[in-house]
Amino acid sequence: MLQPRRVKRPVPTLGILGGGQLAKMTAAAAAPLGCEIVVLERQDEFPAQSLDTLALIGDWNDPAWTRQLAARADVVDRKST
């Protein structure tokens, strides 16, 4: 009898602009799906910090920082104002 073959899939990475409460709720929903979370936040401490895989501390209005986030993520979501 043939055994099903398990295919290893790459781990998806979700990038989030802003690390507030909405980012924390988004990260909490994505983590059980196997996603890694990368957050770009302006401050060293933020609500989503407990759930992120990587934190980038910088200004999300600066294109250089948003490019860094985009380079590390498969998809980017904005949770900042």
C-alpha positions as CSV (number, residue, x, y, z in Angstrom):
1,M,0.0,0.0,0.0
2,L,1.3,3.4,-0.9
3,Q,1.8,5.9,1.9
4,P,0.8,9.5,1.3
5,R,3.8,11.7,0.8
6,R,4.2,14.7,3.1
7,V,5.3,17.8,1.3
8,K,7.2,20.4,3.3
9,R,5.9,23.8,2.6
10,P,7.7,27.0,3.3
11,V,6.5,28.9,6.4
12,P,4.4,31.9,5.4
13,T,5.5,35.2,6.8
14,L,3.0,38.0,7.6
15,G,4.4,41.5,7.8
16,I,2.5,44.0,9.9
17,L,2.9,47.8,9.8
18,G,2.2,48.9,13.4
19,G,2.3,46.8,16.5
20,G,-0.8,47.9,18.4
21,Q,-3.8,45.9,19.6
22,L,-5.2,45.2,16.1
23,A,-1.7,43.9,15.1
24,K,-1.8,41.7,18.2
25,M,-5.2,40.2,17.3
26,T,-4.1,39.6,13.7
27,A,-0.9,37.9,14.9
28,A,-2.9,35.8,17.3
29,A,-5.1,34.6,14.4
30,A,-2.1,33.9,12.1
31,A,0.1,32.1,14.5
32,P,-2.0,28.9,14.8
33,L,-1.9,28.8,11.0
34,G,1.9,28.4,11.1
35,C,2.7,32.0,10.1
36,E,5.7,33.8,11.2
37,I,5.0,37.4,12.2
38,V,7.3,40.4,11.4
39,V,6.2,43.7,12.9
40,L,7.4,47.2,11.9
41,E,6.8,49.5,14.9
42,R,8.0,52.9,16.0
43,Q,8.5,52.1,19.6
44,D,10.5,49.4,21.5
45,E,7.5,48.1,23.4
46,F,4.1,47.4,21.8
47,P,1.1,45.0,22.3
48,A,2.0,42.6,19.4
49,Q,5.5,42.2,20.7
50,S,4.6,39.0,22.6
51,L,3.5,37.3,19.3
52,D,6.0,38.5,16.8
53,T,8.9,36.4,15.3
54,L,10.8,39.5,14.5
55,A,10.4,43.2,15.3
56,L,11.8,46.0,13.2
57,I,11.9,49.3,15.1
58,G,11.6,52.1,12.7
59,D,9.3,54.6,11.1
60,W,6.6,53.0,8.8
61,N,6.4,56.3,6.9
62,D,10.0,55.9,5.8
63,P,10.1,53.9,2.5
64,A,13.4,52.3,3.5
65,W,11.8,50.7,6.6
66,T,8.7,49.5,4.7
67,R,11.0,48.0,2.0
68,Q,12.8,46.1,4.8
69,L,9.5,44.8,6.1
70,A,8.3,43.8,2.6
71,A,11.6,41.9,1.9
72,R,11.0,39.8,5.0
73,A,7.3,39.0,4.4
74,D,5.1,37.2,1.9
75,V,2.3,39.6,2.5
76,V,2.1,42.9,4.4
77,D,-0.9,44.3,6.4
78,R,-1.3,47.8,7.8
79,K,-2.6,48.1,11.3
80,S,-1.4,51.6,11.9
81,T,-3.1,55.0,11.5
